[in-house]
């Protein structure tokens, strides 16, 4: 069981290094970003807030999108949903809505 959990929170071998986090490990919420008047969809994971970026239909697309964000210095996580993988980016200046 512990090995299964480690897979969910650690980078997938051969990927960009973005962890795939099980949905039960995150809490959905909405956040305010500094330059955005309306709240955006987000998750709270490890007491950090991540805003929604996009839904990727498969692991390869998620890896590419996560890699682009990580190259720019962003910290990202992925969650798996029935339609694919959702990409989230860390928002250090966000406030809970």
ZAPATOR-971901 format. One record per atom (N, C-alpha, C): residue number from 0; atom name; z, x, y. Coordinates in nm, 4 decimals, always signed. Example, Ala and Ser with C-alpha at 12.3 -4.5 7.8 and 13.67 -1.06 7.14 Angstrom:
ZAPATOR-971901
NODE resi name        z        x        y
NODE    0    N  +0.7800  +1.3190  -0.5690
NODE    0   CA  +0.7800  +1.2300  -0.4500
NODE    0    C  +0.7800  +1.3200  -0.3300
NODE    1    N  +0.7080  +1.2850  -0.2250
NODE    1   CA  +0.7140  +1.3670  -0.1060
NODE    1    C  +0.7870  +1.2900  +0.0030
END
This chain:
ZAPATOR-971901
NODE resi name        z        x        y
NODE    0    N  +0.0000  +0.0827  -0.1202
NODE    0   CA  +0.0000  +0.0000  +0.0000
NODE    0    C  +0.0000  +0.0865  +0.1258
NODE    1    N  +0.0814  +0.1907  +0.1292
NODE    1   CA  +0.0879  +0.2770  +0.2466
NODE    1    C  -0.0461  +0.3439  +0.2727
NODE    2    N  -0.1169  +0.3852  +0.1683
NODE    2   CA  -0.2489  +0.4453  +0.1874
NODE    2    C  -0.3453  +0.3475  +0.2514
NODE    3    N  -0.3360  +0.2192  +0.2152
NODE    3   CA  -0.4208  +0.1176  +0.2776
NODE    3    C  -0.3922  +0.1081  +0.4267
NODE    4    N  -0.2640  +0.1125  +0.4644
NODE    4   CA  -0.2285  +0.1051  +0.6061
NODE    4    C  -0.2754  +0.2287  +0.6805
NODE    5    N  -0.2644  +0.3456  +0.6191
NODE    5   CA  -0.3112  +0.4673  +0.6850
NODE    5    C  -0.4607  +0.4594  +0.7137
NODE    6    N  -0.5383  +0.4018  +0.6222
NODE    6   CA  -0.6810  +0.3855  +0.6461
NODE    6    C  -0.7055  +0.2997  +0.7694
NODE    7    N  -0.6226  +0.1979  +0.7881
NODE    7   CA  -0.6441  +0.1053  +0.8991
NODE    7    C  -0.6106  +0.1661  +1.0343
NODE    8    N  -0.5180  +0.2603  +1.0388
NODE    8   CA  -0.4781  +0.3130  +1.1683
NODE    8    C  -0.5270  +0.4545  +1.1957
NODE    9    N  -0.5899  +0.5164  +1.0983
NODE    9   CA  -0.6416  +0.6514  +1.1166
NODE    9    C  -0.7931  +0.6487  +1.1288
NODE   10    N  -0.8514  +0.7488  +1.1912
NODE   10   CA  -0.9967  +0.7530  +1.2021
NODE   10    C  -1.0634  +0.7501  +1.0649
NODE   11    N  -1.1754  +0.6819  +1.0585
NODE   11   CA  -1.2526  +0.6738  +0.9355
NODE   11    C  -1.3286  +0.8036  +0.9183
NODE   12    N  -1.3268  +0.8600  +0.7980
NODE   12   CA  -1.3953  +0.9866  +0.7712
NODE   12    C  -1.5422  +0.9758  +0.8084
NODE   13    N  -1.5912  +1.0726  +0.8835
NODE   13   CA  -1.7311  +1.0763  +0.9213
NODE   13    C  -1.7659  +0.9905  +1.0412
NODE   14    N  -1.6669  +0.9308  +1.1063
NODE   14   CA  -1.6960  +0.8472  +1.2221
NODE   14    C  -1.6659  +0.9237  +1.3499
NODE   15    N  -1.6764  +0.8530  +1.4606
NODE   15   CA  -1.6520  +0.9120  +1.5909
NODE   15    C  -1.5040  +0.9376  +1.6159
NODE   16    N  -1.4181  +0.8901  +1.5281
NODE   16   CA  -1.2756  +0.9080  +1.5482
NODE   16    C  -1.2061  +0.7854  +1.6025
NODE   17    N  -1.2763  +0.6749  +1.6236
NODE   17   CA  -1.2143  +0.5520  +1.6701
NODE   17    C  -1.1471  +0.4836  +1.5520
NODE   18    N  -1.0156  +0.4590  +1.5600
NODE   18   CA  -0.9479  +0.3950  +1.4477
NODE   18    C  -0.9876  +0.2485  +1.4338
NODE   19    N  -0.9947  +0.2028  +1.3103
NODE   19   CA  -1.0148  +0.0615  +1.2825
NODE   19    C  -0.8772  +0.0046  +1.2536
NODE   20    N  -0.8308  -0.0830  +1.3406
NODE   20   CA  -0.6965  -0.1373  +1.3338
NODE   20    C  -0.7026  -0.2782  +1.2754
NODE   21    N  -0.6166  -0.3064  +1.1792
NODE   21   CA  -0.6108  -0.4396  +1.1211
NODE   21    C  -0.5643  -0.5390  +1.2275
NODE   22    N  -0.6211  -0.6577  +1.2252
NODE   22   CA  -0.5913  -0.7579  +1.3280
NODE   22    C  -0.4446  -0.7971  +1.3327
NODE   23    N  -0.3731  -0.7897  +1.2218
NODE   23   CA  -0.2316  -0.8277  +1.2241
NODE   23    C  -0.1461  -0.7244  +1.2968
NODE   24    N  -0.2027  -0.6063  +1.3264
NODE   24   CA  -0.1290  -0.5011  +1.3963
NODE   24    C  -0.1425  -0.5111  +1.5480
NODE   25    N  -0.2244  -0.6048  +1.5959
NODE   25   CA  -0.2464  -0.6198  +1.7396
NODE   25    C  -0.2084  -0.7608  +1.7822
NODE   26    N  -0.1812  -0.7768  +1.9095
NODE   26   CA  -0.1526  -0.9079  +1.9656
NODE   26    C  -0.2571  -0.9369  +2.0727
NODE   27    N  -0.3234  -1.0493  +2.0615
NODE   27   CA  -0.4225  -1.0883  +2.1612
NODE   27    C  -0.3555  -1.1308  +2.2906
NODE   28    N  -0.4221  -1.1032  +2.4020
NODE   28   CA  -0.3686  -1.1410  +2.5330
NODE   28    C  -0.4820  -1.1376  +2.6348
NODE   29    N  -0.4487  -1.1603  +2.7585
NODE   29   CA  -0.5414  -1.1431  +2.8701
NODE   29    C  -0.4746  -1.0491  +2.9699
NODE   30    N  -0.5568  -0.9696  +3.0379
NODE   30   CA  -0.5033  -0.8730  +3.1329
NODE   30    C  -0.5809  -0.8791  +3.2639
NODE   31    N  -0.5139  -0.8337  +3.3687
NODE   31   CA  -0.5791  -0.8133  +3.4977
NODE   31    C  -0.6088  -0.6650  +3.5120
NODE   32    N  -0.7313  -0.6345  +3.5512
NODE   32   CA  -0.7705  -0.4971  +3.5804
NODE   32    C  -0.7694  -0.4787  +3.7312
NODE   33    N  -0.7507  -0.3569  +3.7805
NODE   33   CA  -0.7377  -0.3341  +3.9249
NODE   33    C  -0.8509  -0.3933  +4.0096
NODE   34    N  -0.9757  -0.3831  +3.9664
NODE   34   CA  -1.0873  -0.4290  +4.0488
NODE   34    C  -1.1501  -0.5580  +3.9991
NODE   35    N  -1.0778  -0.6335  +3.9159
NODE   35   CA  -1.1320  -0.7555  +3.8589
NODE   35    C  -1.0422  -0.8731  +3.8957
NODE   36    N  -1.0977  -0.9740  +3.9669
NODE   36   CA  -1.0138  -1.0858  +4.0110
NODE   36    C  -0.9697  -1.1798  +3.8990
NODE   37    N  -1.0485  -1.1909  +3.7921
NODE   37   CA  -1.0142  -1.2803  +3.6822
NODE   37    C  -0.9633  -1.1994  +3.5634
NODE   38    N  -0.8715  -1.2584  +3.4850
NODE   38   CA  -0.8238  -1.1868  +3.3667
NODE   38    C  -0.9334  -1.1721  +3.2619
NODE   39    N  -0.9227  -1.0669  +3.1818
NODE   39   CA  -1.0186  -1.0406  +3.0748
NODE   39    C  -0.9452  -1.0410  +2.9417
NODE   40    N  -1.0200  -1.0652  +2.8332
NODE   40   CA  -0.9626  -1.0632  +2.6990
NODE   40    C  -0.9150  -0.9228  +2.6654
NODE   41    N  -0.8043  -0.9173  +2.5935
NODE   41   CA  -0.7453  -0.7876  +2.5615
NODE   41    C  -0.6600  -0.7981  +2.4355
NODE   42    N  -0.6159  -0.6826  +2.3904
NODE   42   CA  -0.5180  -0.6743  +2.2822
NODE   42    C  -0.4090  -0.5775  +2.3243
NODE   43    N  -0.2936  -0.5963  +2.2655
NODE   43   CA  -0.1837  -0.5018  +2.2801
NODE   43    C  -0.1668  -0.4341  +2.1448
NODE   44    N  -0.1775  -0.3023  +2.1426
NODE   44   CA  -0.1637  -0.2243  +2.0200
NODE   44    C  -0.0793  -0.1020  +2.0519
NODE   45    N  +0.0282  -0.0817  +1.9784
NODE   45   CA  +0.1213  +0.0299  +2.0033
NODE   45    C  +0.1726  +0.0290  +2.1469
NODE   46    N  +0.1994  -0.0897  +2.1990
NODE   46   CA  +0.2501  -0.1079  +2.3359
NODE   46    C  +0.1538  -0.0611  +2.4434
NODE   47    N  +0.0249  -0.0520  +2.4101
NODE   47   CA  -0.0788  -0.0180  +2.5065
NODE   47    C  -0.1772  -0.1330  +2.5148
NODE   48    N  -0.2396  -0.1500  +2.6320
NODE   48   CA  -0.3333  -0.2594  +2.6533
NODE   48    C  -0.4769  -0.2096  +2.6457
NODE   49    N  -0.5585  -0.2809  +2.5690
NODE   49   CA  -0.6994  -0.2483  +2.5500
NODE   49    C  -0.7828  -0.3697  +2.5882
NODE   50    N  -0.8834  -0.3510  +2.6720
NODE   50   CA  -0.9702  -0.4625  +2.7106
NODE   50    C  -1.0901  -0.4717  +2.6166
NODE   51    N  -1.1412  -0.5939  +2.6053
NODE   51   CA  -1.2574  -0.6213  +2.5216
NODE   51    C  -1.3805  -0.5523  +2.5796
NODE   52    N  -1.4576  -0.4862  +2.4938
NODE   52   CA  -1.5834  -0.4250  +2.5359
NODE   52    C  -1.7003  -0.5022  +2.4770
NODE   53    N  -1.7058  -0.5085  +2.3427
NODE   53   CA  -1.8166  -0.5800  +2.2805
NODE   53    C  -1.7927  -0.6007  +2.1323
NODE   54    N  -1.8694  -0.6942  +2.0762
NODE   54   CA  -1.8717  -0.7179  +1.9331
NODE   54    C  -1.9904  -0.6411  +1.8765
NODE   55    N  -1.9649  -0.5605  +1.7764
NODE   55   CA  -2.0709  -0.4837  +1.7103
NODE   55    C  -2.0930  -0.5442  +1.5717
NODE   56    N  -2.2185  -0.5643  +1.5328
NODE   56   CA  -2.2451  -0.6317  +1.4061
NODE   56    C  -2.2127  -0.5506  +1.2808
NODE   57    N  -2.2045  -0.4172  +1.2944
NODE   57   CA  -2.1779  -0.3340  +1.1765
NODE   57    C  -2.1088  -0.2043  +1.2191
NODE   58    N  -2.0663  -0.1279  +1.1194
NODE   58   CA  -1.9919  -0.0048  +1.1459
NODE   58    C  -2.0752  +0.0973  +1.2223
NODE   59    N  -2.2031  +0.1093  +1.1908
NODE   59   CA  -2.2883  +0.2080  +1.2588
NODE   59    C  -2.2991  +0.1787  +1.4083
NODE   60    N  -2.3200  +0.0511  +1.4425
NODE   60   CA  -2.3289  +0.0136  +1.5846
NODE   60    C  -2.1953  +0.0376  +1.6540
NODE   61    N  -2.0856  +0.0070  +1.5859
NODE   61   CA  -1.9528  +0.0285  +1.6435
NODE   61    C  -1.9273  +0.1769  +1.6666
NODE   62    N  -1.9685  +0.2608  +1.5726
NODE   62   CA  -1.9519  +0.4051  +1.5869
NODE   62    C  -2.0289  +0.4580  +1.7073
NODE   63    N  -2.1526  +0.4124  +1.7226
NODE   63   CA  -2.2333  +0.4581  +1.8373
NODE   63    C  -2.1693  +0.4180  +1.9694
NODE   64    N  -2.1287  +0.2906  +1.9801
NODE   64   CA  -2.0692  +0.2412  +2.1044
NODE   64    C  -1.9369  +0.3119  +2.1330
NODE   65    N  -1.8544  +0.3288  +2.0304
NODE   65   CA  -1.7264  +0.3982  +2.0483
NODE   65    C  -1.7500  +0.5434  +2.0883
NODE   66    N  -1.8465  +0.6064  +2.0270
NODE   66   CA  -1.8785  +0.7459  +2.0598
NODE   66    C  -1.9177  +0.7641  +2.2043
NODE   67    N  -1.9981  +0.6706  +2.2563
NODE   67   CA  -2.0386  +0.6793  +2.3977
NODE   67    C  -1.9175  +0.6700  +2.4901
NODE   68    N  -1.8279  +0.5772  +2.4605
NODE   68   CA  -1.7080  +0.5641  +2.5441
NODE   68    C  -1.6169  +0.6850  +2.5320
NODE   69    N  -1.6021  +0.7355  +2.4123
NODE   69   CA  -1.5148  +0.8516  +2.3911
NODE   69    C  -1.5710  +0.9770  +2.4571
NODE   70    N  -1.7032  +0.9901  +2.4615
NODE   70   CA  -1.7648  +1.1046  +2.5307
NODE   70    C  -1.7310  +1.1038  +2.6790
NODE   71    N  -1.7070  +0.9852  +2.7347
NODE   71   CA  -1.6703  +0.9713  +2.8762
NODE   71    C  -1.5195  +0.9834  +2.8974
NODE   72    N  -1.4462  +1.0130  +2.7897
NODE   72   CA  -1.3025  +1.0336  +2.8018
NODE   72    C  -1.2175  +0.9102  +2.7773
NODE   73    N  -1.2776  +0.8021  +2.7312
NODE   73   CA  -1.2019  +0.6800  +2.7044
NODE   73    C  -1.1381  +0.6843  +2.5666
NODE   74    N  -1.0267  +0.6155  +2.5534
NODE   74   CA  -0.9607  +0.5987  +2.4245
NODE   74    C  -0.9938  +0.4579  +2.3751
NODE   75    N  -1.0394  +0.4472  +2.2522
NODE   75   CA  -1.0844  +0.3180  +2.2005
NODE   75    C  -1.0234  +0.2889  +2.0636
NODE   76    N  -1.0220  +0.1605  +2.0293
NODE   76   CA  -0.9873  +0.1155  +1.8946
NODE   76    C  -1.0867  +0.0076  +1.8560
NODE   77    N  -1.0985  -0.0140  +1.7260
NODE   77   CA  -1.1839  -0.1182  +1.6711
NODE   77    C  -1.0988  -0.2138  +1.5895
NODE   78    N  -1.1344  -0.3424  +1.5930
NODE   78   CA  -1.0734  -0.4398  +1.5031
NODE   78    C  -1.1857  -0.5071  +1.4266
NODE   79    N  -1.1570  -0.5415  +1.3029
NODE   79   CA  -1.2585  -0.6062  +1.2199
NODE   79    C  -1.2411  -0.7570  +1.2265
NODE   80    N  -1.3525  -0.8269  +1.2455
NODE   80   CA  -1.3575  -0.9724  +1.2470
NODE   80    C  -1.4684  -1.0149  +1.1509
NODE   81    N  -1.4751  -1.1427  +1.1149
NODE   81   CA  -1.5786  -1.1857  +1.0208
NODE   81    C  -1.7218  -1.1500  +1.0615
NODE   82    N  -1.7506  -1.1460  +1.1919
NODE   82   CA  -1.8870  -1.1177  +1.2381
NODE   82    C  -1.9161  -0.9695  +1.2587
NODE   83    N  -1.8178  -0.8819  +1.2388
NODE   83   CA  -1.8406  -0.7385  +1.2580
NODE   83    C  -1.7151  -0.6674  +1.3044
NODE   84    N  -1.7329  -0.5787  +1.4009
NODE   84   CA  -1.6218  -0.5010  +1.4568
NODE   84    C  -1.6174  -0.5211  +1.6076
NODE   85    N  -1.4967  -0.5384  +1.6603
NODE   85   CA  -1.4789  -0.5538  +1.8043
NODE   85    C  -1.4300  -0.4210  +1.8606
NODE   86    N  -1.4941  -0.3780  +1.9681
NODE   86   CA  -1.4600  -0.2533  +2.0358
NODE   86    C  -1.3716  -0.2845  +2.1561
NODE   87    N  -1.2609  -0.2128  +2.1653
NODE   87   CA  -1.1627  -0.2282  +2.2742
NODE   87    C  -1.1403  -0.0925  +2.3399
NODE   88    N  -1.1212  -0.0908  +2.4722
NODE   88   CA  -1.0987  +0.0343  +2.5441
NODE   88    C  -0.9633  +0.0287  +2.6143
NODE   89    N  -0.8908  +0.1406  +2.6106
NODE   89   CA  -0.7593  +0.1512  +2.6718
NODE   89    C  -0.7676  +0.1310  +2.8226
NODE   90    N  -0.6753  +0.0488  +2.8737
NODE   90   CA  -0.6677  +0.0224  +3.0174
NODE   90    C  -0.5277  +0.0584  +3.0651
NODE   91    N  -0.5121  +0.1772  +3.1203
NODE   91   CA  -0.3776  +0.2242  +3.1591
NODE   91    C  -0.3244  +0.1538  +3.2835
NODE   92    N  -0.4126  +0.1015  +3.3692
NODE   92   CA  -0.3697  +0.0360  +3.4913
NODE   92    C  -0.3665  -0.1161  +3.4806
NODE   93    N  -0.3779  -0.1696  +3.3621
NODE   93   CA  -0.3844  -0.3150  +3.3429
NODE   93    C  -0.2458  -0.3789  +3.3536
NODE   94    N  -0.2472  -0.5057  +3.3897
NODE   94   CA  -0.1253  -0.5871  +3.3955
NODE   94    C  -0.1490  -0.7115  +3.3092
NODE   95    N  -0.0475  -0.7534  +3.2355
NODE   95   CA  -0.0579  -0.8750  +3.1542
NODE   95    C  -0.0798  -0.9957  +3.2451
NODE   96    N  -0.1723  -1.0814  +3.2048
NODE   96   CA  -0.2006  -1.2029  +3.2838
NODE   96    C  -0.0981  -1.3102  +3.2537
END
